């Protein structure tokens, strides 16, 4: 168990489907995380400022109570293609919730702060968009972001099963393995987005972060479509939040 008595660094991930707070210790080990399902942010753009502030303030209070310490500052992140003005809005959300924003970082770089990929592609598949960073010899060669992510898979499930989108998202989380064939075209669209963002050539291993492709077998669909080695992670939805805290 990581020591909670030392210095902790916090990160807040303002996602499309969830808002997450995470903390790491001096050894960069995960110490705490919590989340609320909130749609106050869409594709990195704050569409419900007060809703986002309320969610972050709630997570702040819960973490402070559990960790017995004040959270005075934290990092946060944004999709690579989001305009600077919208990035600043993410920082303003934290400030209004009583947290000083110590750093703004793009989501792909945040994910790689945890994955430490030197050669290959780091892909952050969020609710509304897919961000791709291509690395070689430890250097970031390209960074981009395109629309299309978990929300688009929710729309496919909602249409096929005739469910409200909110119920479709919950159904996808709990019955993902059963839905693989239904959402396969959507996963392949995400894979095509990855291909194009990699310049239509293999970057090496493709590393999948984010919560949108946690459906069992989704990584195999991406690998088969691309013909490139693809690596997924058991808790891919927590890679970016803890990477933000690490940044």
FIKOLZA-1660 file (N, C-alpha, C; in steps of 0.1 Angstrom, whole numbers, plus 5000, padded with zeros to 4 digits):
% residues 247
   i   px   py   pz ch aa at
   1 5008 4988 5000  A  X  N
   1 5000 5000 5000  A  X CA
   1 5009 5012 5000  A  X  C
   2 5007 5022 4991  A  X  N
   2 5015 5034 4990  A  X CA
   2 5013 5042 5003  A  X  C
   3 5024 5049 5007  A  X  N
   3 5023 5057 5019  A  X CA
   3 5015 5070 5016  A  X  C
   4 5005 5072 5024  A  X  N
   4 4996 5084 5022  A  X CA
   4 5001 5096 5030  A  X  C
   5 5012 5094 5038  A  X  N
   5 5016 5105 5047  A  X CA
   5 5026 5114 5040  A  X  C
   6 5032 5110 5029  A  X  N
   6 5041 5119 5022  A  X CA
   6 5035 5129 5013  A  X  C
   7 5043 5134 5004  A  X  N
   7 5037 5144 4994  A  X CA
   7 5029 5137 4983  A  X  C
   8 5018 5142 4980  A  X  N
   8 5010 5137 4969  A  X CA
   8 5008 5147 4958  A  X  C
   9 5007 5142 4946  A  X  N
   9 5004 5150 4934  A  X CA
   9 4991 5146 4929  A  X  C
  10 4983 5156 4925  A  X  N
  10 4969 5153 4921  A  X CA
  10 4967 5157 4906  A  X  C
  11 4958 5149 4900  A  X  N
  11 4954 5152 4886  A  X CA
  11 4939 5151 4885  A  X  C
  12 4933 5160 4877  A  X  N
  12 4919 5159 4874  A  X CA
  12 4917 5157 4859  A  X  C
  13 4909 5147 4855  A  X  N
  13 4907 5144 4841  A  X CA
  13 4892 5147 4838  A  X  C
  14 4890 5158 4831  A  X  N
  14 4877 5163 4827  A  X CA
  14 4873 5156 4814  A  X  C
  15 4868 5144 4816  A  X  N
  15 4864 5136 4804  A  X CA
  15 4850 5139 4799  A  X  C
  16 4847 5133 4788  A  X  N
  16 4833 5135 4782  A  X CA
  16 4823 5128 4790  A  X  C
  17 4826 5116 4795  A  X  N
  17 4816 5107 4802  A  X CA
  17 4818 5108 4817  A  X  C
  18 4830 5110 4821  A  X  N
  18 4833 5110 4836  A  X CA
  18 4843 5120 4839  A  X  C
  19 4843 5125 4851  A  X  N
  19 4854 5134 4857  A  X CA
  19 4861 5126 4868  A  X  C
  20 4874 5125 4867  A  X  N
  20 4882 5117 4876  A  X CA
  20 4892 5125 4883  A  X  C
  21 4894 5122 4896  A  X  N
  21 4905 5127 4903  A  X CA
  21 4914 5116 4907  A  X  C
  22 4927 5118 4906  A  X  N
  22 4937 5108 4909  A  X CA
  22 4949 5114 4916  A  X  C
  23 4956 5106 4924  A  X  N
  23 4967 5110 4932  A  X CA
  23 4978 5100 4931  A  X  C
  24 4991 5105 4930  A  X  N
  24 5003 5096 4931  A  X CA
  24 5012 5102 4942  A  X  C
  25 5020 5093 4947  A  X  N
  25 5030 5096 4958  A  X CA
  25 5043 5100 4952  A  X  C
  26 5053 5102 4961  A  X  N
  26 5066 5106 4957  A  X CA
  26 5073 5096 4947  A  X  C
  27 5069 5084 4948  A  X  N
  27 5075 5073 4939  A  X CA
  27 5066 5071 4927  A  X  C
  28 5057 5081 4924  A  X  N
  28 5048 5080 4912  A  X CA
  28 5039 5068 4913  A  X  C
  29 5036 5063 4925  A  X  N
  29 5027 5052 4927  A  X CA
  29 5013 5057 4929  A  X  C
  30 5003 5050 4923  A  X  N
  30 4989 5054 4925  A  X CA
  30 4985 5053 4940  A  X  C
  31 4978 5063 4945  A  X  N
  31 4974 5063 4959  A  X CA
  31 4959 5064 4960  A  X  C
  32 4952 5072 4951  A  X  N
  32 4938 5074 4952  A  X CA
  32 4932 5077 4939  A  X  C
  33 4920 5073 4937  A  X  N
  33 4912 5078 4925  A  X CA
  33 4898 5077 4928  A  X  C
  34 4890 5086 4922  A  X  N
  34 4875 5086 4924  A  X CA
  34 4870 5092 4912  A  X  C
  35 4857 5090 4909  A  X  N
  35 4851 5096 4897  A  X CA
  35 4836 5099 4899  A  X  C
  36 4831 5107 4891  A  X  N
  36 4816 5109 4890  A  X CA
  36 4813 5109 4875  A  X  C
  37 4802 5103 4872  A  X  N
  37 4797 5103 4858  A  X CA
  37 4790 5117 4855  A  X  C
  38 4796 5124 4846  A  X  N
  38 4792 5138 4844  A  X CA
  38 4795 5142 4829  A  X  C
  39 4785 5148 4823  A  X  N
  39 4787 5151 4809  A  X CA
  39 4788 5167 4807  A  X  C
  40 4795 5173 4817  A  X  N
  40 4796 5187 4816  A  X CA
  40 4807 5192 4807  A  X  C
  41 4815 5182 4802  A  X  N
  41 4826 5185 4793  A  X CA
  41 4823 5176 4780  A  X  C
  42 4825 5182 4768  A  X  N
  42 4823 5174 4756  A  X CA
  42 4834 5177 4747  A  X  C
  43 4842 5166 4744  A  X  N
  43 4853 5167 4735  A  X CA
  43 4863 5177 4740  A  X  C
  44 4865 5178 4753  A  X  N
  44 4875 5187 4758  A  X CA
  44 4870 5202 4760  A  X  C
  45 4857 5204 4755  A  X  N
  45 4851 5217 4757  A  X CA
  45 4841 5217 4768  A  X  C
  46 4843 5227 4777  A  X  N
  46 4834 5228 4789  A  X CA
  46 4820 5233 4784  A  X  C
  47 4810 5225 4784  A  X  N
  47 4797 5229 4780  A  X CA
  47 4788 5232 4791  A  X  C
  48 4791 5228 4803  A  X  N
  48 4783 5231 4815  A  X CA
  48 4793 5234 4826  A  X  C
  49 4797 5247 4826  A  X  N
  49 4808 5251 4835  A  X CA
  49 4805 5249 4850  A  X  C
  50 4793 5252 4854  A  X  N
  50 4789 5250 4868  A  X CA
  50 4788 5236 4872  A  X  C
  51 4783 5228 4862  A  X  N
  51 4782 5213 4864  A  X CA
  51 4796 5207 4866  A  X  C
  52 4806 5212 4858  A  X  N
  52 4819 5207 4860  A  X CA
  52 4825 5211 4873  A  X  C
  53 4823 5224 4877  A  X  N
  53 4828 5229 4889  A  X CA
  53 4823 5221 4901  A  X  C
  54 4810 5218 4901  A  X  N
  54 4803 5211 4911  A  X CA
  54 4809 5197 4913  A  X  C
  55 4811 5190 4901  A  X  N
  55 4816 5177 4901  A  X CA
  55 4831 5176 4907  A  X  C
  56 4839 5186 4903  A  X  N
  56 4853 5186 4908  A  X CA
  56 4853 5190 4923  A  X  C
  57 4845 5199 4927  A  X  N
  57 4844 5202 4941  A  X CA
  57 4840 5190 4949  A  X  C
  58 4830 5183 4944  A  X  N
  58 4826 5170 4951  A  X CA
  58 4838 5161 4953  A  X  C
  59 4845 5158 4942  A  X  N
  59 4856 5149 4942  A  X CA
  59 4867 5154 4951  A  X  C
  60 4869 5167 4952  A  X  N
  60 4879 5173 4960  A  X CA
  60 4876 5171 4975  A  X  C
  61 4863 5173 4979  A  X  N
  61 4859 5171 4993  A  X CA
  61 4861 5156 4996  A  X  C
  62 4857 5147 4988  A  X  N
  62 4857 5133 4991  A  X CA
  62 4872 5128 4992  A  X  C
  63 4881 5133 4984  A  X  N
  63 4895 5129 4985  A  X CA
  63 4901 5135 4997  A  X  C
  64 4898 5148 5000  A  X  N
  64 4903 5154 5012  A  X CA
  64 4899 5146 5025  A  X  C
  65 4887 5142 5025  A  X  N
  65 4882 5134 5037  A  X CA
  65 4889 5121 5038  A  X  C
  66 4891 5114 5027  A  X  N
  66 4897 5101 5027  A  X CA
  66 4912 5101 5029  A  X  C
  67 4919 5112 5025  A  X  N
  67 4933 5113 5026  A  X CA
  67 4938 5122 5037  A  X  C
  68 4928 5128 5044  A  X  N
  68 4931 5137 5055  A  X CA
  68 4941 5148 5052  A  X  C
  69 4939 5154 5041  A  X  N
  69 4948 5165 5037  A  X CA
  69 4940 5174 5027  A  X  C
  70 4945 5186 5026  A  X  N
  70 4939 5196 5017  A  X CA
  70 4945 5194 5003  A  X  C
  71 4936 5196 4993  A  X  N
  71 4941 5195 4979  A  X CA
  71 4941 5210 4974  A  X  C
  72 4953 5215 4973  A  X  N
  72 4954 5229 4970  A  X CA
  72 4957 5231 4955  A  X  C
  73 4963 5221 4948  A  X  N
  73 4967 5223 4934  A  X CA
  73 4966 5209 4927  A  X  C
  74 4964 5209 4914  A  X  N
  74 4963 5197 4906  A  X CA
  74 4966 5201 4892  A  X  C
  75 4970 5191 4884  A  X  N
  75 4971 5193 4870  A  X CA
  75 4958 5188 4863  A  X  C
  76 4956 5193 4851  A  X  N
  76 4945 5188 4843  A  X CA
  76 4949 5187 4828  A  X  C
  77 4940 5181 4820  A  X  N
  77 4944 5178 4806  A  X CA
  77 4933 5182 4797  A  X  C
  78 4937 5181 4784  A  X  N
  78 4927 5185 4773  A  X CA
  78 4931 5177 4761  A  X  C
  79 4921 5174 4752  A  X  N
  79 4925 5167 4739  A  X CA
  79 4934 5176 4731  A  X  C
  80 4943 5170 4723  A  X  N
  80 4953 5178 4716  A  X CA
  80 4948 5188 4707  A  X  C
  81 4936 5186 4701  A  X  N
  81 4931 5196 4691  A  X CA
  81 4923 5207 4696  A  X  C
  82 4921 5207 4710  A  X  N
  82 4913 5217 4715  A  X CA
  82 4919 5231 4715  A  X  C
  83 4912 5242 4711  A  X  N
  83 4918 5255 4711  A  X CA
  83 4923 5260 4725  A  X  C
  84 4932 5269 4725  A  X  N
  84 4938 5273 4737  A  X CA
  84 4928 5279 4747  A  X  C
  85 4918 5286 4742  A  X  N
  85 4908 5292 4750  A  X CA
  85 4900 5282 4758  A  X  C
  86 4897 5270 4751  A  X  N
  86 4890 5259 4758  A  X CA
  86 4899 5252 4768  A  X  C
  87 4912 5251 4765  A  X  N
  87 4921 5246 4775  A  X CA
  87 4921 5254 4787  A  X  C
  88 4921 5267 4786  A  X  N
  88 4921 5275 4798  A  X CA
  88 4908 5274 4806  A  X  C
  89 4897 5271 4799  A  X  N
  89 4885 5269 4806  A  X CA
  89 4886 5257 4815  A  X  C
  90 4893 5246 4811  A  X  N
  90 4895 5235 4820  A  X CA
  90 4903 5239 4833  A  X  C
  91 4913 5248 4831  A  X  N
  91 4920 5253 4843  A  X CA
  91 4910 5261 4852  A  X  C
  92 4901 5269 4846  A  X  N
  92 4892 5277 4853  A  X CA
  92 4882 5269 4861  A  X  C
  93 4879 5257 4856  A  X  N
  93 4870 5248 4863  A  X CA
  93 4876 5244 4877  A  X  C
  94 4889 5240 4876  A  X  N
  94 4896 5237 4888  A  X CA
  94 4897 5248 4898  A  X  C
  95 4900 5260 4893  A  X  N
  95 4901 5272 4901  A  X CA
  95 4888 5275 4909  A  X  C
  96 4877 5274 4901  A  X  N
  96 4864 5277 4907  A  X CA
  96 4860 5266 4918  A  X  C
  97 4866 5255 4916  A  X  N
  97 4864 5244 4926  A  X CA
  97 4873 5245 4938  A  X  C
  98 4882 5255 4938  A  X  N
  98 4891 5256 4949  A  X CA
  98 4904 5250 4948  A  X  C
  99 4908 5246 4935  A  X  N
  99 4921 5240 4933  A  X CA
  99 4929 5248 4923  A  X  C
 100 4941 5251 4926  A  X  N
 100 4950 5259 4917  A  X CA
 100 4955 5249 4906  A  X  C
 101 4954 5253 4894  A  X  N
 101 4958 5245 4883  A  X CA
 101 4973 5246 4881  A  X  C
 102 4981 5236 4885  A  X  N
 102 4995 5237 4884  A  X CA
 102 5001 5234 4870  A  X  C
 103 4993 5227 4862  A  X  N
 103 4998 5224 4849  A  X CA
 103 4986 5220 4840  A  X  C
 104 4987 5224 4827  A  X  N
 104 4978 5220 4817  A  X CA
 104 4986 5211 4807  A  X  C
 105 4981 5199 4805  A  X  N
 105 4989 5190 4796  A  X CA
 105 4979 5183 4786  A  X  C
 106 4983 5180 4774  A  X  N
 106 4974 5173 4765  A  X CA
 106 4973 5158 4770  A  X  C
 107 4962 5152 4767  A  X  N
 107 4958 5139 4772  A  X CA
 107 4968 5128 4768  A  X  C
 108 4973 5129 4755  A  X  N
 108 4982 5119 4750  A  X CA
 108 4995 5119 4758  A  X  C
 109 5001 5131 4760  A  X  N
 109 5013 5133 4767  A  X CA
 109 5011 5128 4782  A  X  C
 110 4999 5131 4787  A  X  N
 110 4996 5127 4801  A  X CA
 110 4996 5111 4802  A  X  C
 111 4990 5105 4792  A  X  N
 111 4990 5090 4792  A  X CA
 111 5004 5085 4791  A  X  C
 112 5012 5091 4783  A  X  N
 112 5026 5086 4782  A  X CA
 112 5035 5089 4794  A  X  C
 113 5031 5099 4802  A  X  N
 113 5038 5101 4815  A  X CA
 113 5037 5088 4823  A  X  C
 114 5027 5080 4821  A  X  N
 114 5026 5068 4829  A  X CA
 114 5031 5056 4821  A  X  C
 115 5028 5056 4807  A  X  N
 115 5032 5044 4799  A  X CA
 115 5047 5045 4796  A  X  C
 116 5053 5057 4794  A  X  N
 116 5067 5058 4791  A  X CA
 116 5071 5051 4778  A  X  C
 117 5063 5053 4768  A  X  N
 117 5065 5047 4755  A  X CA
 117 5076 5055 4747  A  X  C
 118 5087 5049 4744  A  X  N
 118 5098 5056 4736  A  X CA
 118 5096 5055 4721  A  X  C
 119 5091 5043 4717  A  X  N
 119 5089 5041 4703  A  X CA
 119 5075 5034 4701  A  X  C
 120 5066 5041 4693  A  X  N
 120 5053 5036 4691  A  X CA
 120 5043 5047 4691  A  X  C
 121 5030 5043 4692  A  X  N
 121 5019 5053 4692  A  X CA
 121 5012 5051 4705  A  X  C
 122 5009 5062 4712  A  X  N
 122 5001 5063 4724  A  X CA
 122 4987 5068 4719  A  X  C
 123 4977 5061 4721  A  X  N
 123 4963 5064 4717  A  X CA
 123 4954 5066 4729  A  X  C
 124 4949 5078 4730  A  X  N
 124 4939 5080 4741  A  X CA
 124 4925 5081 4735  A  X  C
 125 4917 5070 4737  A  X  N
 125 4904 5070 4731  A  X CA
 125 4894 5074 4742  A  X  C
 126 4889 5086 4741  A  X  N
 126 4880 5091 4751  A  X CA
 126 4865 5090 4746  A  X  C
 127 4857 5097 4753  A  X  N
 127 4842 5096 4750  A  X CA
 127 4839 5103 4736  A  X  C
 128 4846 5114 4733  A  X  N
 128 4842 5121 4721  A  X CA
 128 4853 5122 4711  A  X  C
 129 4865 5118 4714  A  X  N
 129 4876 5120 4704  A  X CA
 129 4887 5109 4707  A  X  C
 130 4895 5108 4697  A  X  N
 130 4907 5099 4697  A  X CA
 130 4919 5107 4695  A  X  C
 131 4928 5107 4705  A  X  N
 131 4941 5114 4703  A  X CA
 131 4952 5104 4701  A  X  C
 132 4962 5108 4692  A  X  N
 132 4973 5099 4689  A  X CA
 132 4986 5107 4690  A  X  C
 133 4995 5102 4697  A  X  N
 133 5009 5107 4697  A  X CA
 133 5019 5096 4692  A  X  C
 134 5027 5100 4682  A  X  N
 134 5037 5090 4677  A  X CA
 134 5051 5094 4683  A  X  C
 135 5057 5084 4689  A  X  N
 135 5070 5086 4695  A  X CA
 135 5081 5078 4688  A  X  C
 136 5093 5083 4687  A  X  N
 136 5105 5076 4682  A  X CA
 136 5117 5081 4690  A  X  C
 137 5124 5071 4695  A  X  N
 137 5136 5074 4703  A  X CA
 137 5133 5084 4714  A  X  C
 138 5121 5082 4720  A  X  N
 138 5118 5090 4731  A  X CA
 138 5113 5104 4728  A  X  C
 139 5112 5108 4715  A  X  N
 139 5107 5121 4711  A  X CA
 139 5093 5120 4705  A  X  C
 140 5085 5130 4707  A  X  N
 140 5072 5131 4702  A  X CA
 140 5073 5136 4687  A  X  C
 141 5070 5128 4678  A  X  N
 141 5071 5132 4664  A  X CA
 141 5058 5139 4659  A  X  C
 142 5046 5134 4663  A  X  N
 142 5034 5140 4659  A  X CA
 142 5023 5139 4670  A  X  C
 143 5014 5148 4670  A  X  N
 143 5003 5148 4680  A  X CA
 143 4991 5153 4673  A  X  C
 144 4980 5146 4674  A  X  N
 144 4968 5150 4668  A  X CA
 144 4956 5144 4675  A  X  C
 145 4944 5148 4671  A  X  N
 145 4932 5144 4677  A  X CA
 145 4920 5145 4667  A  X  C
 146 4912 5135 4667  A  X  N
 146 4900 5135 4658  A  X CA
 146 4888 5131 4665  A  X  C
 147 4876 5136 4660  A  X  N
 147 4864 5133 4666  A  X CA
 147 4861 5118 4664  A  X  C
 148 4855 5112 4674  A  X  N
 148 4851 5098 4673  A  X CA
 148 4857 5090 4685  A  X  C
 149 4848 5084 4693  A  X  N
 149 4852 5077 4705  A  X CA
 149 4841 5069 4711  A  X  C
 150 4841 5068 4724  A  X  N
 150 4831 5060 4731  A  X CA
 150 4817 5064 4729  A  X  C
 151 4814 5077 4728  A  X  N
 151 4801 5082 4726  A  X CA
 151 4795 5076 4713  A  X  C
 152 4803 5075 4703  A  X  N
 152 4799 5070 4690  A  X CA
 152 4795 5055 4691  A  X  C
 153 4802 5048 4699  A  X  N
 153 4799 5034 4702  A  X CA
 153 4785 5033 4709  A  X  C
 154 4783 5043 4718  A  X  N
 154 4771 5043 4726  A  X CA
 154 4759 5045 4716  A  X  C
 155 4761 5054 4706  A  X  N
 155 4750 5056 4696  A  X CA
 155 4747 5044 4688  A  X  C
 156 4757 5036 4685  A  X  N
 156 4755 5023 4678  A  X CA
 156 4747 5014 4686  A  X  C
 157 4751 5012 4699  A  X  N
 157 4743 5003 4708  A  X CA
 157 4729 5008 4710  A  X  C
 158 4727 5021 4712  A  X  N
 158 4714 5027 4714  A  X CA
 158 4705 5024 4702  A  X  C
 159 4711 5026 4690  A  X  N
 159 4703 5024 4678  A  X CA
 159 4699 5009 4676  A  X  C
 160 4709 5000 4678  A  X  N
 160 4706 4986 4676  A  X CA
 160 4696 4980 4687  A  X  C
 161 4698 4984 4699  A  X  N
 161 4690 4979 4710  A  X CA
 161 4678 4987 4714  A  X  C
 162 4677 4999 4707  A  X  N
 162 4666 5008 4709  A  X CA
 162 4665 5012 4724  A  X  C
 163 4677 5018 4728  A  X  N
 163 4678 5022 4742  A  X CA
 163 4681 5037 4742  A  X  C
 164 4678 5045 4752  A  X  N
 164 4683 5058 4754  A  X CA
 164 4698 5058 4754  A  X  C
 165 4705 5068 4750  A  X  N
 165 4719 5068 4749  A  X CA
 165 4726 5066 4762  A  X  C
 166 4720 5072 4773  A  X  N
 166 4725 5070 4786  A  X CA
 166 4725 5055 4791  A  X  C
 167 4714 5049 4788  A  X  N
 167 4713 5035 4791  A  X CA
 167 4722 5026 4782  A  X  C
 168 4724 5030 4770  A  X  N
 168 4732 5023 4761  A  X CA
 168 4747 5023 4766  A  X  C
 169 4751 5035 4772  A  X  N
 169 4765 5036 4777  A  X CA
 169 4767 5027 4789  A  X  C
 170 4757 5026 4798  A  X  N
 170 4757 5017 4809  A  X CA
 170 4757 5003 4805  A  X  C
 171 4749 5000 4795  A  X  N
 171 4748 4986 4790  A  X CA
 171 4761 4982 4784  A  X  C
 172 4767 4991 4777  A  X  N
 172 4780 4988 4771  A  X CA
 172 4791 4984 4781  A  X  C
 173 4791 4992 4792  A  X  N
 173 4800 4989 4803  A  X CA
 173 4798 4975 4809  A  X  C
 174 4786 4971 4811  A  X  N
 174 4783 4959 4818  A  X CA
 174 4782 4947 4809  A  X  C
 175 4779 4949 4796  A  X  N
 175 4777 4937 4787  A  X CA
 175 4786 4939 4775  A  X  C
 176 4798 4944 4777  A  X  N
 176 4807 4947 4765  A  X CA
 176 4810 4935 4756  A  X  C
 177 4813 4924 4762  A  X  N
 177 4817 4912 4755  A  X CA
 177 4806 4908 4745  A  X  C
 178 4793 4909 4750  A  X  N
 178 4782 4905 4742  A  X CA
 178 4779 4915 4730  A  X  C
 179 4785 4927 4731  A  X  N
 179 4782 4937 4721  A  X CA
 179 4793 4939 4711  A  X  C
 180 4803 4931 4711  A  X  N
 180 4815 4933 4703  A  X CA
 180 4811 4933 4688  A  X  C
 181 4803 4924 4684  A  X  N
 181 4800 4923 4669  A  X CA
 181 4791 4935 4665  A  X  C
 182 4783 4940 4675  A  X  N
 182 4775 4952 4672  A  X CA
 182 4783 4964 4670  A  X  C
 183 4793 4966 4679  A  X  N
 183 4801 4979 4678  A  X CA
 183 4813 4977 4670  A  X  C
 184 4815 4965 4664  A  X  N
 184 4828 4964 4656  A  X CA
 184 4829 4974 4645  A  X  C
 185 4819 4978 4638  A  X  N
 185 4821 4989 4628  A  X CA
 185 4826 5002 4634  A  X  C
 186 4821 5005 4646  A  X  N
 186 4825 5017 4653  A  X CA
 186 4840 5016 4657  A  X  C
 187 4844 5005 4662  A  X  N
 187 4857 5003 4666  A  X CA
 187 4867 5004 4654  A  X  C
 188 4862 4998 4643  A  X  N
 188 4870 4999 4631  A  X CA
 188 4872 5014 4626  A  X  C
 189 4861 5022 4628  A  X  N
 189 4862 5036 4625  A  X CA
 189 4873 5043 4633  A  X  C
 190 4873 5039 4646  A  X  N
 190 4884 5044 4655  A  X CA
 190 4897 5040 4650  A  X  C
 191 4898 5027 4646  A  X  N
 191 4911 5022 4641  A  X CA
 191 4916 5029 4629  A  X  C
 192 4906 5033 4620  A  X  N
 192 4910 5040 4608  A  X CA
 192 4914 5054 4612  A  X  C
 193 4908 5060 4622  A  X  N
 193 4913 5073 4626  A  X CA
 193 4927 5072 4632  A  X  C
 194 4930 5061 4639  A  X  N
 194 4944 5059 4644  A  X CA
 194 4953 5058 4632  A  X  C
 195 4950 5050 4622  A  X  N
 195 4958 5049 4610  A  X CA
 195 4961 5062 4603  A  X  C
 196 4951 5070 4601  A  X  N
 196 4953 5083 4595  A  X CA
 196 4962 5092 4603  A  X  C
 197 4960 5092 4616  A  X  N
 197 4967 5101 4625  A  X CA
 197 4982 5096 4626  A  X  C
 198 4984 5084 4622  A  X  N
 198 4998 5078 4622  A  X CA
 198 5004 5080 4608  A  X  C
 199 4998 5088 4600  A  X  N
 199 5003 5090 4586  A  X CA
 199 5002 5078 4577  A  X  C
 200 4993 5069 4580  A  X  N
 200 4990 5057 4572  A  X CA
 200 5002 5047 4572  A  X  C
 201 5011 5048 4582  A  X  N
 201 5022 5038 4583  A  X CA
 201 5024 5034 4597  A  X  C
 202 5029 5022 4599  A  X  N
 202 5030 5016 4613  A  X CA
 202 5040 5024 4621  A  X  C
 203 5036 5029 4633  A  X  N
 203 5045 5036 4642  A  X CA
 203 5053 5026 4651  A  X  C
 204 5050 5013 4649  A  X  N
 204 5055 5004 4659  A  X CA
 204 5043 4999 4667  A  X  C
 205 5044 4996 4680  A  X  N
 205 5033 4991 4688  A  X CA
 205 5023 5002 4691  A  X  C
 206 5010 4999 4689  A  X  N
 206 5000 5009 4693  A  X CA
 206 4995 5006 4707  A  X  C
 207 4996 5016 4716  A  X  N
 207 4993 5014 4730  A  X CA
 207 4979 5021 4732  A  X  C
 208 4969 5014 4737  A  X  N
 208 4956 5019 4738  A  X CA
 208 4953 5024 4753  A  X  C
 209 4950 5036 4754  A  X  N
 209 4946 5042 4767  A  X CA
 209 4932 5047 4766  A  X  C
 210 4926 5051 4777  A  X  N
 210 4913 5057 4777  A  X CA
 210 4903 5046 4780  A  X  C
 211 4890 5050 4783  A  X  N
 211 4880 5040 4787  A  X CA
 211 4871 5035 4776  A  X  C
 212 4872 5041 4764  A  X  N
 212 4862 5038 4754  A  X CA
 212 4864 5024 4748  A  X  C
 213 4876 5019 4748  A  X  N
 213 4878 5006 4742  A  X CA
 213 4880 4995 4752  A  X  C
 214 4874 4996 4764  A  X  N
 214 4875 4985 4774  A  X CA
 214 4866 4973 4771  A  X  C
 215 4859 4974 4760  A  X  N
 215 4851 4962 4756  A  X CA
 215 4861 4950 4753  A  X  C
 216 4858 4939 4759  A  X  N
 216 4867 4927 4757  A  X CA
 216 4868 4924 4742  A  X  C
 217 4880 4923 4737  A  X  N
 217 4882 4920 4723  A  X CA
 217 4883 4932 4714  A  X  C
 218 4881 4944 4719  A  X  N
 218 4882 4956 4711  A  X CA
 218 4897 4958 4706  A  X  C
 219 4906 4955 4714  A  X  N
 219 4920 4956 4710  A  X CA
 219 4924 4947 4698  A  X  C
 220 4918 4935 4699  A  X  N
 220 4920 4925 4687  A  X CA
 220 4914 4931 4675  A  X  C
 221 4902 4937 4676  A  X  N
 221 4896 4943 4664  A  X CA
 221 4905 4954 4658  A  X  C
 222 4911 4963 4667  A  X  N
 222 4920 4973 4662  A  X CA
 222 4932 4967 4656  A  X  C
 223 4938 4957 4662  A  X  N
 223 4950 4951 4657  A  X CA
 223 4948 4944 4643  A  X  C
 224 4936 4937 4642  A  X  N
 224 4933 4931 4629  A  X CA
 224 4931 4941 4618  A  X  C
 225 4924 4952 4621  A  X  N
 225 4921 4962 4611  A  X CA
 225 4933 4969 4607  A  X  C
 226 4942 4972 4616  A  X  N
 226 4954 4980 4612  A  X CA
 226 4965 4971 4607  A  X  C
 227 4966 4958 4612  A  X  N
 227 4977 4950 4609  A  X CA
 227 4989 4954 4616  A  X  C
 228 4988 4961 4627  A  X  N
 228 4999 4966 4635  A  X CA
 228 4997 4960 4649  A  X  C
 229 5008 4957 4656  A  X  N
 229 5008 4951 4669  A  X CA
 229 5001 4962 4678  A  X  C
 230 4991 4957 4686  A  X  N
 230 4983 4966 4695  A  X CA
 230 4983 4961 4709  A  X  C
 231 4985 4970 4718  A  X  N
 231 4986 4966 4732  A  X CA
 231 4976 4973 4740  A  X  C
 232 4968 4966 4748  A  X  N
 232 4958 4972 4757  A  X CA
 232 4962 4969 4771  A  X  C
 233 4955 4976 4781  A  X  N
 233 4959 4975 4795  A  X CA
 233 4946 4973 4803  A  X  C
 234 4947 4965 4814  A  X  N
 234 4936 4961 4822  A  X CA
 234 4928 4973 4827  A  X  C
 235 4934 4984 4831  A  X  N
 235 4928 4996 4837  A  X CA
 235 4931 5008 4828  A  X  C
 236 4928 5006 4815  A  X  N
 236 4932 5016 4805  A  X CA
 236 4925 5030 4808  A  X  C
 237 4913 5029 4815  A  X  N
 237 4906 5041 4818  A  X CA
 237 4913 5050 4829  A  X  C
 238 4922 5044 4836  A  X  N
 238 4929 5051 4846  A  X CA
 238 4943 5056 4842  A  X  C
 239 4947 5052 4830  A  X  N
 239 4961 5056 4825  A  X CA
 239 4962 5071 4824  A  X  C
 240 4953 5077 4818  A  X  N
 240 4953 5092 4816  A  X CA
 240 4952 5100 4829  A  X  C
 241 4942 5096 4838  A  X  N
 241 4941 5103 4851  A  X CA
 241 4954 5103 4859  A  X  C
 242 4960 5091 4860  A  X  N
 242 4972 5090 4868  A  X CA
 242 4984 5096 4861  A  X  C
 243 4983 5096 4848  A  X  N
 243 4993 5103 4840  A  X CA
 243 4993 5118 4842  A  X  C
 244 4981 5123 4843  A  X  N
 244 4979 5137 4846  A  X CA
 244 4985 5141 4859  A  X  C
 245 4982 5132 4869  A  X  N
 245 4988 5135 4883  A  X CA
 245 5003 5134 4882  A  X  C
 246 5009 5125 4874  A  X  N
 246 5023 5123 4872  A  X CA
 246 5030 5135 4865  A  X  C
 247 5022 5142 4857  A  X  N
 247 5027 5153 4849  A  X CA
 247 5032 5165 4856  A  X  C
% end
